[in-house]
Amino acid sequence: MRFPRTIKPFRGQLEIAPFLSVAFLLAIFLLFSSSLVFTPGIPIHLPESAELPGTSNPTVSVAVDADGVFYFENQIIDEPRLKEKLIAAVEESPEPLTLVVQYDERVAAGKISRLGLVARAAGIKDALFGTRPQAIPVAASRAP
């Protein structure tokens, strides 16, 4: 038995508006998820470390970028002003403060030691270096 064909395939024009709206939405999603979006902050490439130390004391952080510029509270600061701010932070804190140094991998060791001397003169006794975790953890070697 043959059934009559009453349904014909679509032979009209395609509507372009739905396709354009989907393409526009995809373009917006790609734009917001791309690296074209500015992320605020100080461009610092922290060194990698397997062990990430911490402290239970209150902390104060100072960042040093690749050019050796000091940042305190996300503001560029010179050494004398940094010393004043650290002294004020030590006086306000009821507990001993720990200095967290976030420095770029390319910073000279002299800048870091200079920062340590400024912190010591301000009355901060402990310091920690900010690091990032390793991208691929090192597997423990097995002895045969």
N, C-alpha and C positions, 0 to 999 in steps of 0.2 A: 504494500500500500504506500502510495506517495503522498506526502504532506505538501500542501501548497506553501510556497515561500512568500510570506507577507513582509518579512523583515529585510530591508535592503541595507547594505553597508553605507556608512556615512560618506556622503560625497560632497558635502558643503565646505565652506571655508573654515579654517581653524581660527579660533579666537586667540589673539596674541597677548591680550591683557593678562591672563593668568600666568603665562610663561614669563612675561616681563616682571611680574610681581615676585615670583619665586626667584628669578635671577637677581633682582634687586635685594631681596632678603639675604640670599647667599653672599652677595657682595658686602653687605653690612656686617654679617657674621665674620667673614674673612678679614675685614678691615679691623674689627675690634679684637680679634684673636691674633693678629699679626704683630710683628715687632715694630711696626710703625707707631704704635701707641707709646707715648713717653711715660716711662716709669720714674717717678721722682726719687731722689736719694743721691748719695755720694757713690761714685763708681769705684768700688774697692773690690779687688780680687783677693779674698782671704786665702791664706795657705791651707792645704789639706792636712788633716791629722786623723789618726785612727782613734785616738782617745780624746774625748771631748770633756774637759774638766768643768767643774761648776763650783759655786760657792753658796753658802747659806747667808752670808753677810749682805748688807745692802751694797749696791754697786753704782759706780759712776763710769760712764764710757767716754773714751776719746778715740776718734778715728784719725788715721793718717793716710792720705792718698798717695799715689805714685810719685807726685812732685814734692812730697814731704810737707804738705800743708796740714796743719792741725785743725780738727773740727770738734767742737764741743757743743752739745745740744743742737746739732745740725747747722751750726754757724761756723764760718771761718774765724779762727782766733789765733792771735800771736802768743808767744811764750809768756810774757809778763801778765797779760790779761788772763791766760789759762791758769797761771799760778794763783791769781786772785780768786778766780771762780772755784778752783779746787779747794782753796783755804776756806771759802765761804761754805762749800758743800760739806767739808769736814766738821766745821763748827755747827752746822745745822743738824747733822746726823747724831743720834744718841749712841749708835754702835760704830765700830771701826768700819771704814769704807774699803771696798776692794776696787781697784782700777781695772777696767776691762779695756784692753788696747786692741782696737780693730785696725790692722794695718795692711796695706797692699803688699803683695809679694815682692814688688820691685823697690821697696823703700830701703834706703841704706840703714845699716845697723846703728850708725851714729845718731840718726834721728830718733830711733826707738830708745837708745840709752839716754839721750837728752830728755825725752819725755819721762823716763823713769826717774831721773834726777829732779825734774820739776815736781813730779808727784811726791817724791820723798821729802822735798823741801816743804811741800804743802801739808804733810802729815799723813800721807797714805802709805801704809806699810806693805800691803799685799797687792799683787798685780796678776792678772790673767791675760793671756793672749787669745783673742777671738780667732777661731778656726772654723773651717767647714768640714763636714764629714767627707770621707773618700767616696769618689763616684762609684768605684767597684771595690767592695771589700776584699782584702787580701786573704786568700784561703790559707789555713794552717798547713804547713808542709808535713807530709807523712813520711815517717822513716820506714824503709823497706824491711 
